[in-house]
Amino acid sequence: MRQGHALVAGIDEAGRGAWAGPVAAAAVILPNNAIRVSALRGVRDSKLLTPLQRATLFDGIHQAALAVGIGMASHAEIDDIGIVPATRLAMRRAVERLSPAPDALLIDALKLPDVPLPQRVLFHADTLCLSVAAASIVAKVTRDRLMIELEAQYPGYSFARHKGYGTRLHQQALAQLGPSAIHRMTFGPVRVLRLKAHCKGNKPMPGDAALLMIDVQLGMFAESDPVYNGEALLTTIGDLIARARAASIPIIYVQHSGGENHLLHPSAPGWPIHPAIAPAERDLVIHKRHPDSFQETNLQHELEQWGIKHLIVAGIQTEYCVDTTCRRAYSLGYDVTLVQDAHSTWDTENLKATQIIAHHNQVLGGWFVALKAAREIGFDRLQAVEQ
């Protein structure tokens, strides 16, 4: 509103990490009226509220808001185009259902390139902006109610209890009944069940592993100060990605967002992931602000939803983000394989990049990770690593 926008819609989603059902999005325009907004005093991130609190606030939001729009993308659309594009699709549909129409958007984490409106994207916007928090509640309650209705159509899965998320109860139902018609067949645990159903003999399945690419962004390859052995690194990582995709191993990209004037600031030309190893639509991209890829991100949540227990790690920068992420993953109980020839750094005043890489391979490999060369990674026969 400080920029002259009177109708600003806050947007958030629900169900992005679920194994079944749609992803839902809501868009909420709140009035610039202190009295009406005061009725929403209890509104905050939906994950911090009980079901009863969300249901009560759901009604209050509809009463106080100038407009509320709800959009969905089905399980079939998620399988067809991937979860991130499907989430954007649900958000766009929510915006299109707003009346009056907004003149600007506040969005949690995702930009909507197909919506020709001014947009501000904030990480954890549901904890910072009232309208986004309200949208998170509307999306959550709407989707939860739909999953409760779907319980009657698909008995035995307990959708009313877990809402399609990967709980132990849901895992047990999947193991007993197999996937239903509304399961997301491309999501790791569901996909693995389908593969196992067609697998003959005792060939190991790759369902608990994921390839984690850390900070392979354009700024790391700047002509003025490129990362050590950058072209070879891209070739090696590109080969890993191609083989992982061929084996249906999930690929997760971590993308660092630096502060103002940082070469990896989201508005800087160096921020995008390098096009030589660019994500496909179905790949997951995690945005981080710290060396630890788990800190203040949804990485652990996504791994839990997919049933991932084994991470194959590559990327940049050896002594910072790669090292810290490997140690944190180990401390969280994951099996970690560090691809010893697929991470890199820069020379320092005292050490060459090759020395730094060799040192961290030795230190991490002594306790925290299993070390393997890229050519030794067999994605078609991956099992959890025995540490």
Phi and psi in degrees as a GROMACS rama.xvg file:
@    title "Ramachandran Plot"
@    xaxis  label "Phi"
@    yaxis  label "Psi"
@TYPE xy
-63.5493  -21.0819  ARG-2
-96.9027  14.2241  GLN-3
90.9613  9.29274  GLY-4
-91.5721  120.892  HIS-5
-90.8619  -30.719  ALA-6
-117.346  87.758  LEU-7
-102.253  123.537  VAL-8
-98.0519  129.572  ALA-9
-90.9279  138.756  GLY-10
-131.192  136.304  ILE-11
-151.13  168.463  ASP-12
-123.885  168.437  GLU-13
-144.233  141.12  ALA-14
92.7562  10.5136  GLY-15
-63.1165  -36.8897  ARG-16
-94.1074  2.12965  GLY-17
-70.0005  159.026  ALA-18
-92.3557  -13.4381  TRP-19
-143.922  156.926  ALA-20
81.761  -179.548  GLY-21
-81.1866  168.562  PRO-22
-98.2087  134.154  VAL-23
-111.555  149.964  ALA-24
-138.234  150.218  ALA-25
-132.751  147.8  ALA-26
-125.646  130.631  ALA-27
-130.774  128.012  VAL-28
-106.731  118.151  ILE-29
-98.0579  150.91  LEU-30
-75.3705  153.425  PRO-31
-87.603  63.7199  ASN-32
-142.471  112.445  ASN-33
-61.9879  -35.4252  ALA-34
-68.4938  -46.6261  ILE-35
-68.4108  -37.6446  ARG-36
-70.0061  -28.8491  VAL-37
-61.9776  -22.7612  SER-38
-69.1454  -11.9281  ALA-39
-103.6  27.5245  LEU-40
-58.8801  -30.7831  ARG-41
-85.9922  -0.377256  GLY-42
-73.115  129.06  VAL-43
-156.957  -177.638  ARG-44
-45.9843  127.564  ASP-45
-59.2116  -28.07  SER-46
-67.8532  -15.9469  LYS-47
-95.2749  3.4154  LEU-48
-114.444  154.659  LEU-49
-80.2989  161.801  THR-50
-55.7842  -39.224  PRO-51
-66.375  -42.6602  LEU-52
-62.2842  -43.0166  GLN-53
-62.4887  -42.3029  ARG-54
-63.8418  -39.9625  ALA-55
-67.0053  -45.2842  THR-56
-69.0577  -30.591  LEU-57
-54.9446  -47.301  PHE-58
-66.8355  -40.7243  ASP-59
-64.409  -37.369  GLY-60
-63.926  -44.601  ILE-61
-62.873  -32.983  HIS-62
-74.7304  -36.8301  GLN-63
-88.695  -26.9056  ALA-64
-73.302  151.054  ALA-65
-73.9218  -32.7074  LEU-66
-159.712  145.153  ALA-67
-133.626  127.698  VAL-68
-123.042  140.646  GLY-69
-126.25  134.464  ILE-70
-133.144  153.195  GLY-71
-132.174  153.968  MET-72
-128.2  128.187  ALA-73
-73.6959  167.769  SER-74
-59.044  -36.013  HIS-75
-67.1898  -39.9929  ALA-76
-66.9922  -36.4832  GLU-77
-62.1141  -45.7263  ILE-78
-64.8967  -32.4348  ASP-79
-76.5442  -43.8612  ASP-80
-115.807  -8.73982  ILE-81
100.098  156.682  GLY-82
-69.6701  -37.7714  ILE-83
-67.9087  -50.0341  VAL-84
-60.344  -35.7583  PRO-85
-67.4095  -37.1081  ALA-86
-63.9934  -42.9192  THR-87
-61.4455  -39.3756  ARG-88
-62.3705  -44.8296  LEU-89
-62.1507  -40.7292  ALA-90
-64.3048  -42.728  MET-91
-62.5657  -40.959  ARG-92
-63.5895  -37.4723  ARG-93
-63.851  -42.676  ALA-94
-62.8254  -40.3223  VAL-95
-66.3578  -19.488  GLU-96
-93.3843  3.52613  ARG-97
-79.6854  134.67  LEU-98
-144.703  112.877  SER-99
-70.3029  160.2  PRO-100
-74.1678  146.58  ALA-101
-77.4791  161.731  PRO-102
-113.865  2.3161  ASP-103
-163.979  160.625  ALA-104
-129.388  142.113  LEU-105
-115.08  123.285  LEU-106
-129.371  142.295  ILE-107
-84.7901  106.389  ASP-108
79.9515  -35.2945  ALA-109
-112.502  138.555  LEU-110
-91.3733  148.595  LYS-111
-110.203  90.0442  LEU-112
-65.5452  -21.3578  PRO-113
-88.8129  -1.34491  ASP-114
-105.168  113.307  VAL-115
-82.0401  62.3071  PRO-116
-133.903  152.128  LEU-117
-57.9087  135.493  PRO-118
-134.433  142.998  GLN-119
-124.466  121.175  ARG-120
-102.808  127.6  VAL-121
-127.643  137.184  LEU-122
-76.237  136.97  PHE-123
58.3221  37.7981  HIS-124
-62.0329  -25.9879  ALA-125
-70.1125  -11.8259  ASP-126
-100.638  -6.08556  THR-127
-113.447  -29.4174  LEU-128
-122.501  128.744  CYS-129
-61.5438  -42.3642  LEU-130
-67.2521  -35.2511  SER-131
-71.0792  -39.3949  VAL-132
-61.3341  -41.5243  ALA-133
-62.485  -41.0095  ALA-134
-63.7588  -37.3701  ALA-135
-63.4866  -37.566  SER-136
-68.2952  -46.2313  ILE-137
-62.0799  -44.1863  VAL-138
-64.3371  -43.4695  ALA-139
-64.6627  -49.0014  LYS-140
-64.4821  -42.5461  VAL-141
-60.6311  -46.5872  THR-142
-69.214  -40.688  ARG-143
-59.1288  -43.3737  ASP-144
-64.6437  -37.3906  ARG-145
-64.7339  -43.8757  LEU-146
-65.2717  -32.5112  MET-147
-64.7017  -40.9858  ILE-148
-64.1319  -37.6426  GLU-149
-70.8936  -17.3814  LEU-150
-56.0823  -40.2282  GLU-151
-68.6548  -32.6675  ALA-152
-79.2227  -26.2909  GLN-153
-130.104  71.3043  TYR-154
-65.8036  150.264  PRO-155
101.066  -18.6478  GLY-156
-92.844  -13.3744  TYR-157
61.2877  38.7549  SER-158
-58.6838  -31.2729  PHE-159
-64.5257  -24.6042  ALA-160
-90.229  -47.5368  ARG-161
-105.074  -6.08735  HIS-162
59.4928  24.4028  LYS-163
93.5209  -4.07061  GLY-164
-79.066  164.306  TYR-165
-83.4065  57.9792  GLY-166
-78.0192  169.739  THR-167
-60.6254  -40.5104  ARG-168
-59.4987  -43.2075  LEU-169
-65.7256  -42.2898  HIS-170
-59.7427  -41.7154  GLN-171
-64.8931  -41.4987  GLN-172
-64.7643  -40.6879  ALA-173
-63.0355  -41.2839  LEU-174
-64.4456  -34.2221  ALA-175
-83.5333  -40.9702  GLN-176
-105.62  -17.8959  LEU-177
78.0468  173.545  GLY-178
-66.716  145.83  PRO-179
-90.2827  -179.102  SER-180
-69.2944  -17.7311  ALA-181
-107.032  9.87124  ILE-182
-76.6129  151.25  HIS-183
-86.4739  102.13  ARG-184
-68.9379  -17.1108  MET-185
-90.9561  -7.22574  THR-186
-77.4415  140.471  PHE-187
-41.79  -62.6401  GLY-188
-62.3804  -38.1747  PRO-189
-69.8529  -43.05  VAL-190
-60.1782  -40.9378  ARG-191
-64.6682  -39.9284  VAL-192
-60.4254  -42.0048  LEU-193
-66.1129  -39.4065  ARG-194
-65.5043  -41.0505  LEU-195
-64.5892  -34.2588  LYS-196
-63.5971  -24.785  ALA-197
-106.056  2.59103  HIS-198
-87.0254  132.515  CYS-199
-101.204  144.357  LYS-200
75.8465  -154.502  GLY-201
-116.232  29.7461  ASN-202
-62.7199  127.883  LYS-203
-59.6211  142.456  PRO-204
-100.225  147.7  MET-205
-91.9194  24.9912  PRO-206
-74.2954  -14.012  GLY-207
-104.079  9.74674  ASP-208
-113.087  151.583  ALA-209
-144.285  148.617  ALA-210
-94.315  123.039  LEU-211
-110.892  114.189  LEU-212
-102.756  121.298  MET-213
-108.747  116.902  ILE-214
57.0187  38.1925  ASP-215
-87.5987  77.1972  VAL-216
-114.664  158.996  GLN-217
-55.928  -37.9413  LEU-218
-60.951  -22.8064  GLY-219
-74.4004  -12.0224  MET-220
-117.672  21.4779  PHE-221
-57.3873  138.491  ALA-222
-58.5462  -31.9936  GLU-223
-71.7547  -27.3097  SER-224
-159.062  70.7852  ASP-225
-77.2029  152.328  PRO-226
-60.5549  150.446  VAL-227
-58.7449  131.657  TYR-228
56.7309  40.3243  ASN-229
-60.386  -43.4189  GLY-230
-64.3553  -42.8616  GLU-231
-65.0435  -37.0113  ALA-232
-60.816  -45.7934  LEU-233
-61.8415  -39.804  LEU-234
-63.7173  -45.5807  THR-235
-64.4346  -45.5724  THR-236
-66.6669  -39.6567  ILE-237
-59.5509  -39.7961  GLY-238
-66.3391  -41.8738  ASP-239
-58.5137  -45.4921  LEU-240
-63.9738  -44.0723  ILE-241
-61.5627  -42.3196  ALA-242
-71.6711  -34.5477  ARG-243
-65.0674  -43.1455  ALA-244
-63.5044  -40.6058  ARG-245
-62.8222  -29.659  ALA-246
-95.893  7.54294  ALA-247
60.7264  32.3507  SER-248
-83.3893  130.124  ILE-249
-59.312  142.334  PRO-250
-118.95  126.264  ILE-251
-119.015  124.511  ILE-252
-101.149  134.149  TYR-253
-107.026  128.117  VAL-254
-122.503  119.443  GLN-255
-82.8806  139.398  HIS-256
-115.928  110.4  SER-257
-85.8374  173.465  GLY-258
-78.3465  -174.222  GLY-259
-55.3153  137.793  GLU-260
70.0413  5.03306  ASN-261
-82.1988  144.948  HIS-262
-65.184  -16.0888  LEU-263
-109.331  22.5214  LEU-264
-65.2953  142.325  HIS-265
-55.1903  -23.0704  PRO-266
-92.0674  -3.89827  SER-267
-84.8987  150.92  ALA-268
-64.9574  -18.2989  PRO-269
-86.6399  -3.13863  GLY-270
-72.9746  -38.309  TRP-271
-59.6577  150.58  PRO-272
-63.368  141.436  ILE-273
-57.6488  131.063  HIS-274
-62.6625  -21.251  PRO-275
-66.7086  -23.1923  ALA-276
-130.309  33.4383  ILE-277
-60.1628  147.305  ALA-278
-65.5579  147.062  PRO-279
-82.8553  167.716  ALA-280
-59.7107  -30.9724  GLU-281
-85.4889  -9.53784  ARG-282
-76.4296  151.45  ASP-283
-93.8194  135.688  LEU-284
-117.453  124.098  VAL-285
-107.355  127.904  ILE-286
-98.475  133.198  HIS-287
-131.135  163.41  LYS-288
-125.993  0.742082  ARG-289
-129.185  162.293  HIS-290
-59.1234  -33.6711  PRO-291
-78.3135  116.248  ASP-292
-66.593  -14.5461  SER-293
-90.896  -21.7147  PHE-294
-71.9086  120.283  GLN-295
57.3768  33.8514  GLU-296
-128.875  173.464  THR-297
-98.738  20.0513  ASN-298
-60.2422  -48.8535  LEU-299
-62.811  -40.7166  GLN-300
-59.3116  -45.468  HIS-301
-65.0205  -41.1116  GLU-302
-62.3558  -40.1514  LEU-303
-65.8299  -40.9951  GLU-304
-64.2789  -34.2007  GLN-305
-86.6922  -8.10009  TRP-306
72.8299  27.1959  GLY-307
-81.4424  129.706  ILE-308
-122.233  -11.4868  LYS-309
-130.612  122.162  HIS-310
-110.55  129.248  LEU-311
-102.845  115.35  ILE-312
-109.061  136.533  VAL-313
-149.18  164.927  ALA-314
134.763  -150.59  GLY-315
-138.303  141.384  ILE-316
-113.725  135.24  GLN-317
-47.0817  -54.4049  THR-318
-86.0024  -5.4527  GLU-319
-114.456  -88.3811  TYR-320
-69.6953  -37.18  CYS-321
-68.3776  -50.0685  VAL-322
-58.9687  -50.2162  ASP-323
-64.7884  -40.4327  THR-324
-67.7459  -40.2021  THR-325
-61.4049  -45.1702  CYS-326
-64.5598  -42.431  ARG-327
-66.2904  -41.8225  ARG-328
-60.6554  -42.9999  ALA-329
-60.1966  -44.5641  TYR-330
-65.9013  -25.0583  SER-331
-86.7837  -1.8019  LEU-332
97.917  8.22568  GLY-333
-82.7629  147.513  TYR-334
-79.2528  132.331  ASP-335
-124.753  128.908  VAL-336
-112.606  121.739  THR-337
-97.4907  123.857  LEU-338
-78.2178  106.245  VAL-339
-67.3114  -21.6203  GLN-340
-110.447  23.4015  ASP-341
-131.15  30.8121  ALA-342
-139.67  155.797  HIS-343
-153.897  173.997  SER-344
-157.295  -158.883  THR-345
-122.927  158.434  TRP-346
-63.6769  146.563  ASP-347
-114.181  -177.315  THR-348
-63.4869  -30.1998  GLU-349
-109.008  -21.8117  ASN-350
-134.448  144.82  LEU-351
-78.3228  154.862  LYS-352
-56.6351  -38.9095  ALA-353
-62.5009  -35.0657  THR-354
-69.5934  -40.9871  GLN-355
-63.1455  -44.8934  ILE-356
-62.5265  -46.7155  ILE-357
-63.3684  -40.9916  ALA-358
-61.928  -46.446  HIS-359
-71.5964  -32.287  HIS-360
-60.0422  -42.6644  ASN-361
-66.7359  -47.0007  GLN-362
-68.345  -49.7682  VAL-363
-66.1594  -40.2831  LEU-364
-69.1189  -16.7972  GLY-365
-75.2599  -15.9953  GLY-366
-152.745  -45.7831  TRP-367
-90.4206  -26.4788  PHE-368
-138.424  163.125  VAL-369
-94.563  130.581  ALA-370
-95.1356  131.205  LEU-371
-143.299  144.425  LYS-372
-73.8887  156.344  ALA-373
-56.118  -39.1975  ALA-374
-67.6489  -17.8785  ARG-375
-88.083  -9.67024  GLU-376
-77.4528  112.4  ILE-377
-105.695  91.5656  GLY-378
-64.1618  -24.7469  PHE-379
-80.6584  -2.78178  ASP-380
-137.23  24.2737  ARG-381
-69.7772  137.368  LEU-382
-134.407  170.361  GLN-383
-57.6753  136.602  ALA-384
-76.5853  134.661  VAL-385
-82.8785  114.737  GLU-386
